[in-house]
């Protein structure tokens, strides 16, 4: 499952020192959360998950992995 969260609202309206939220210049956060329940599923989809992560990585701002 891939979830795209819009980052908008207050995080863009307040000064960086006003809250602990970082990456105020980003518009979206993406969560890649494959639901693989067996070893076979993991082995089958491992390449796709890693390729998807590599494709998104150049566009990432860093921080959490």
C-alpha positions in Angstrom: 0.0 0.0 0.0 1.2 3.5 -0.8 -0.3 6.4 0.9 0.3 10.0 -0.1 -0.3 12.6 2.7 -0.7 16.2 1.7 1.3 18.5 4.0 -0.5 21.8 4.1 -2.2 24.1 6.5 -0.5 25.3 9.6 2.9 23.9 8.8 3.2 26.4 6.0 1.7 29.3 7.8 3.8 29.5 11.0 7.5 30.2 11.5 9.9 27.2 11.8 10.7 28.0 15.4 6.9 27.9 16.4 6.6 24.1 16.2 8.7 21.0 16.0 7.5 20.1 12.5 10.4 20.0 10.0 10.4 20.0 6.2 8.0 22.9 5.9 8.9 23.3 2.2 7.4 20.0 1.2 3.9 19.5 -0.1 3.5 15.7 0.3 4.7 12.8 2.5 4.6 9.3 1.0 4.4 6.2 3.1 5.3 2.9 1.4 3.8 0.1 3.4 3.6 -3.2 1.6 1.4 -5.7 3.3 3.3 -9.0 2.8 2.4 -11.8 5.1 4.4 -14.7 3.9 8.1 -15.3 3.1 7.0 -16.1 -0.5 5.2 -12.8 -0.8 8.3 -11.0 0.5 10.6 -12.7 -1.9 8.2 -12.2 -4.8 7.7 -8.5 -4.3 11.1 -7.5 -2.8 12.4 -6.2 -6.1 9.4 -4.1 -6.8 9.4 -2.5 -3.3 13.1 -1.7 -3.5 12.8 -0.3 -7.1 9.8 1.9 -6.0 11.9 3.2 -3.0 14.8 4.0 -5.3 12.6 5.8 -7.8 11.2 8.1 -5.0 14.5 8.6 -3.2 15.8 11.4 -5.5 12.7 13.4 -4.7 12.9 12.9 -0.9 14.0 15.6 1.5 15.6 13.1 3.9 14.9 12.5 7.6 12.9 9.4 8.3 13.6 6.2 6.4 
